[in-house]
Amino acid sequence: MIETSTLSMLDRTEPAQCTVCCCTLVNKILMVLFMVLLTFATLIGNLVTLAVMVGNKHFHTPQGYLKASLAVADLAVGIFVVPLSIYVEVYLMVAESAPEWTSYNSQSVRFHPCNIIGPIFAGCTLVSITTIFLLTIERSIAVLRPLHKDSVITRKRTTILIFLSWVGSFLLAVCPLVFSSEIALEYNSCSRMCNYALGTIGEFPSQAWNILLLFPAFDFTLLGGTVVINIISLSSIRQHSKHRKTLAETEIHTTSNPTFSDIKAAKTIGTLTVAFTASFTPIAVFVVGNVLGNEWCNFSFFAFWILATNSCWNVIIYSVRDQKFRLRAHKLLMPHRQNTTKT
C-alpha cells in the first residue's frame, strides 16, 4: 500500500494542485463518497473474514491463520489510512482550506499525523505482499508434496512466520525515516494520502534514492516469486487433473496426489495473487515514471487508491471461491434467515 511515494518535491507556497478527483465540487463529493464506501466495505468485509476464521474450528489451520493475518492488515487500512484522507477532504470542503499540517512535511512540525499513518500504510502493504507469498508457499507444498504437508506446514511454524512478517514489514516501513535525514512524510495533494517525500529542497540525494528503492525492490521480488510459484502450482494441478481422469478410467487409487480441497485452495490463492498484482501494477508504473522525472499527478491518485481498494477484495474472492467460507459468512450475516429455514 505505500511502497514508494511521490518523489516530487512540492513547493509549500503553492496551492494544492487541481487533480481530476477534486477540481469541481461534484468531483470532490464523489471522491469523499468513494472513500467512505471503501472504508465501510473494508471494515465490514475484513471483520466478517476474521469472525469466520476465528469462530470456526474448520479454519483453525495454517492457511486460516495466514488469511486472518491478511485480514488484519487490510482492516488497519480501513481504520487508520482511509479515514485520515476523508477527514482532510471533508475539512477542505467545509473550511475551503486544508488543515494547516498538510502544508508541511513531518520534518517541519513537532507532530505530523503522517508520521503514524504513513508507516502503517507502508507496513500493511508489505505485510499483505509477504502474507500472500506465504500463502502461495503453503499451497504449493500442499499441491506438490501432499504427503509432507502436515509435517512441514504446522500452526506453530505458521504463527512464527506471521510474527516475523509483521515485524520485518514495519521495520522496513520506517527504514527511510531512520536511515536518511532527507526523507520525510507528507500529505500529498496528488495522491490524497500520506507519502514519503524529500524533506528538503535541493538536489535529490543518492542515499535517499537508494533507501526509497528498498520498497519497490522488495515488493517486485516477492511478488514476482509469488507469481512464479503460483504458475508452477497451477501447472502441477493441471497434470494432477489429467492423472485423475486416467486413474478414474483404470480404477486405480493413490494417496500421493493433493486432495480436491487443496487444489481448490491453491486456485483461490492464485486468484488473490492476480488481484493483488493487478492493483499493484499501477504503482509500479508510477514508480518508473518518477524515476524518469514525471510527476503524473492525476495518475498517482488512481494508482494509490486502486491499491487501497485491494483491502476489500479478499472477502469477495473467498466468498466466490470457497463454499465453506461463503456458508459461514452467510450464516454470520443472516442468522435469522437460517433459523427461519430450520423451522
C-alpha positions in Angstrom: 0.0 0.0 0.0 2.6 2.6 0.0 5.6 1.4 -1.2 7.3 4.2 -3.0 5.6 7.5 -2.7 5.8 10.6 -4.6 9.4 11.6 -5.1 8.5 15.0 -6.3 9.1 17.9 -4.0 6.2 20.2 -3.6 6.5 24.0 -3.2 4.7 24.7 0.0 3.8 28.2 -1.0 1.7 27.0 -3.9 -2.0 25.9 -3.5 -3.0 22.3 -3.8 -2.9 21.0 -7.3 -6.1 20.7 -9.2 -6.4 17.0 -10.0 -9.2 15.1 -11.8 -10.6 14.0 -8.5 -11.1 17.4 -6.9 -11.3 20.2 -9.5 -15.0 20.7 -9.1 -17.4 20.4 -6.1 -19.1 17.3 -7.8 -15.8 15.6 -8.1 -14.9 16.3 -4.5 -18.2 14.9 -3.3 -17.8 11.8 -5.4 -14.3 11.3 -4.1 -15.4 11.6 -0.5 -18.3 9.2 -1.1 -15.9 6.7 -2.7 -13.6 7.0 0.3 -16.5 6.5 2.8 -17.8 3.4 0.8 -14.3 2.0 0.7 -13.9 2.4 4.4 -17.2 0.6 5.2 -16.5 -2.2 2.6 -13.0 -2.7 4.1 -14.2 -2.8 7.7 -17.2 -5.0 7.2 -15.5 -7.4 4.8 -12.5 -8.0 6.9 -14.4 -8.1 10.2 -16.5 -10.9 8.6 -13.4 -12.7 7.5 -11.9 -12.5 10.9 -15.1 -13.7 12.5 -15.3 -16.7 10.2 -11.6 -17.6 10.6 -11.6 -17.2 14.4 -15.1 -18.5 15.1 -14.9 -21.8 13.2 -12.6 -24.7 14.0 -12.5 -25.7 10.4 -10.4 -22.6 9.6 -8.0 -23.0 12.6 -5.3 -24.1 10.1 -2.1 -22.6 8.9 -3.9 -21.3 5.8 -6.6 -19.9 8.1 -4.0 -18.1 10.3 -2.4 -16.5 7.2 -5.8 -15.3 5.9 -6.6 -13.9 9.3 -3.3 -12.0 9.3 -4.1 -10.7 5.8 -7.5 -9.5 7.0 -5.9 -7.6 10.0 -3.5 -5.8 7.6 -6.4 -4.8 5.4 -8.5 -3.8 8.4 -5.8 -1.4 9.5 -6.0 0.4 6.2 -9.8 0.9 6.7 -9.3 2.0 10.3 -6.3 4.4 10.0 -5.3 5.2 6.4 -8.5 6.0 4.6 -10.3 7.9 7.4 -7.4 10.4 7.6 -7.9 11.2 3.9 -11.7 11.5 4.4 -11.1 14.0 7.3 -8.7 16.1 5.2 -11.0 16.2 2.2 -14.2 17.0 4.2 -12.2 19.7 6.1 -11.2 21.1 2.8 -14.7 21.2 1.5 -16.2 22.8 4.7 -13.4 25.3 5.5 -12.3 25.8 1.9 -8.7 25.3 3.1 -6.9 22.1 4.1 -5.7 21.6 7.7 -2.5 23.5 8.4 -0.4 20.4 8.9 -0.9 19.3 5.3 1.1 22.3 4.1 4.2 20.9 5.9 6.2 17.7 5.9 7.0 15.7 9.0 10.3 17.4 9.5 8.8 20.9 9.7 6.4 20.3 12.6 6.7 18.6 16.0 3.8 16.2 15.4 2.6 15.2 12.0 -0.3 12.6 11.5 1.6 11.1 8.6 4.3 10.0 11.0 1.8 7.4 12.1 -0.4 6.8 9.1 2.5 6.6 6.5 4.3 3.7 8.2 1.0 2.0 8.9 0.1 2.1 5.2 3.5 1.0 4.1 3.8 -1.7 6.7 0.4 -3.2 6.0 1.1 -3.2 2.3 4.4 -5.1 2.9 2.5 -7.5 5.3 -0.1 -8.2 2.6 2.6 -9.0 0.0 4.5 -11.2 2.5 1.3 -13.0 3.6 0.3 -13.7 0.0 3.8 -15.1 -0.6 3.5 -17.3 2.5 0.0 -18.5 1.4 1.4 -19.4 -2.0 4.3 -21.3 -0.4 1.8 -23.2 1.9 -0.4 -24.1 -1.0 2.5 -25.1 -3.3 3.7 -27.6 -0.7 0.2 -29.0 -0.3 -0.1 -29.4 -4.1 3.5 -30.5 -4.9 4.3 -32.5 -1.7 0.9 -33.6 -0.3 2.4 -36.4 1.8 4.7 -33.9 3.6 2.1 -31.2 4.0 1.2 -31.9 7.7 4.8 -32.3 8.8 6.2 -29.3 7.1 3.3 -26.9 7.5 2.3 -26.6 11.2 0.4 -24.0 13.1 3.4 -23.2 15.3 5.7 -22.5 12.3 3.0 -20.5 10.6 2.4 -18.3 13.7 6.2 -17.6 13.9 6.3 -16.7 10.2 3.3 -14.4 10.6 5.0 -12.6 13.6 8.3 -12.3 11.6 6.4 -10.9 8.6 4.8 -8.2 10.7 8.0 -7.2 12.5 10.1 -7.2 9.3 7.5 -5.3 7.3 7.2 -2.5 9.8 10.9 -2.3 10.3 11.2 -1.9 6.5 8.4 0.7 6.5 10.3 3.0 8.9 13.8 2.4 7.3 13.6 5.5 5.1 12.9 7.8 8.1 15.6 6.2 10.3 18.4 5.9 7.8 18.1 9.2 5.9 17.5 12.7 7.2 16.5 13.8 3.7 13.3 11.7 3.7 10.1 12.8 5.3 6.4 12.1 5.2 3.8 14.5 3.9 0.1 14.6 2.9 0.4 14.6 -0.9 -2.0 16.8 -2.8 -1.9 14.5 -5.8 -2.4 11.0 -4.2 -4.5 12.5 -1.3 -2.5 10.2 1.0 0.5 10.2 3.3 3.5 9.6 1.2 7.3 9.5 1.6 9.0 12.6 0.0 12.1 14.7 0.3 12.3 16.7 3.4 14.5 19.4 2.0 14.5 21.3 -1.3 17.6 20.8 -3.4 19.4 18.2 -5.5 18.0 14.7 -5.0 20.5 12.9 -2.7 21.7 9.5 -3.9 21.4 8.0 -0.4 17.7 8.8 -0.1 17.2 7.5 -3.6 18.8 4.1 -2.7 16.8 3.8 0.5 13.5 4.6 -1.2 14.3 1.9 -3.8 14.1 -0.7 -0.9 10.3 -0.6 -1.3 9.9 -1.5 -5.0 12.9 -3.9 -4.9 11.3 -5.8 -2.0 7.8 -5.8 -3.5 8.7 -6.7 -7.0 11.0 -9.5 -5.9 8.4 -11.0 -3.6 5.5 -10.5 -5.9 7.5 -11.9 -8.9 8.4 -15.0 -6.8 4.7 -15.4 -5.8 3.6 -15.4 -9.4 6.3 -17.9 -10.5 5.3 -20.3 -7.6 1.6 -20.0 -8.5 2.4 -20.8 -12.1 4.3 -24.0 -11.0 1.5 -25.0 -8.6 -1.3 -24.4 -11.2 0.7 -26.4 -13.8 1.0 -29.2 -11.3 -2.7 -29.1 -10.7 -3.4 -29.4 -14.4 -1.2 -32.5 -14.5 -3.0 -34.0 -11.5 -6.3 -33.4 -13.2 -5.1 -35.4 -16.2 -3.9 -38.2 -13.9 -7.2 -38.3 -12.1 -9.0 -38.9 -15.3 -6.6 -41.7 -16.1 -6.9 -43.3 -12.7 -10.7 -43.0 -12.8 -10.7 -44.9 -16.1 -8.4 -47.7 -14.7 -10.0 -47.6 -11.2 -6.6 -47.2 -9.6 -6.4 -45.1 -6.5 -3.4 -43.3 -4.9 -2.8 -41.2 -1.9 0.1 -39.3 -3.3 -2.0 -36.7 -5.1 -3.3 -33.5 -3.5 -6.9 -33.5 -2.3 -9.6 -31.7 -4.0 -9.8 -29.1 -1.2 -6.0 -28.4 -1.5 -6.4 -27.9 -5.2 -9.3 -25.6 -4.8 -7.5 -23.6 -2.1 -4.5 -23.3 -4.4 -6.7 -21.8 -7.1 -8.1 -19.3 -4.5 -4.6 -18.2 -3.6 -3.8 -17.8 -7.3 -6.8 -15.5 -7.6 -5.6 -13.5 -4.7 -2.2 -13.1 -6.3 -3.8 -12.0 -9.6 -6.0 -9.4 -7.8 -3.0 -8.0 -5.8 -0.8 -7.9 -8.8 -3.4 -6.0 -10.8 -3.9 -3.5 -8.0 -0.1 -3.1 -7.5 0.8 -2.7 -11.2 -0.2 1.0 -11.4 2.1 1.8 -8.5 4.9 0.0 -10.4 4.2 2.2 -13.5 4.1 5.3 -11.3 7.5 4.5 -9.8 9.0 4.1 -13.2 7.5 7.4 -14.2 9.0 9.1 -11.1 12.4 7.7 -12.0 12.1 9.2 -15.4 11.2 12.6 -13.9 7.5 12.6 -14.4 5.2 13.7 -11.6 1.9 12.2 -13.1 -0.3 13.9 -10.5 -3.6 12.5 -11.7 -2.2 9.1 -12.3 -0.7 9.0 -8.8 -4.2 9.4 -7.3 -5.6 6.5 -9.3 -2.5 4.3 -8.6 -2.6 4.7 -4.8 -6.3 4.3 -4.5 -6.6 1.3 -6.8 -4.1 -0.3 -4.4 -6.1 0.8 -1.4 -9.3 -0.9 -2.8 -7.5 -4.2 -2.7 -8.1 -4.2 1.0 -11.8 -5.1 0.5 -11.4 -7.6 -2.4 -10.2 -10.6 -0.4 -13.5 -11.3 1.3 -15.2 -11.2 -2.1 -12.7 -13.7 -3.5 -13.2 -16.0 -0.5 -16.9 -15.8 -0.9 -16.8 -16.7 -4.6 -14.1 -19.4 -4.5 -14.6 -21.0 -1.1 -18.1 -22.6 -0.4 -17.4 -23.3 3.2 -16.4 -19.7 3.8 -19.4 -18.4 1.9 -21.8 -20.6 4.0 -20.2 -19.5 7.3 -20.2 -15.8 6.3 -23.9 -16.1 5.2 -24.8 -17.7 8.5 -23.0 -15.0 10.4 -24.6 -12.1 8.5 -28.1 -13.6 8.3 -28.7 -15.7 11.4 -32.4 -15.0 11.4 -32.9 -16.4 7.9 -31.0 -19.5 9.0 -33.4 -20.0 12.0 -36.4 -19.4 9.8 -35.2 -22.0 7.3 -34.7 -24.6 10.0 -38.2 -24.1 11.4 
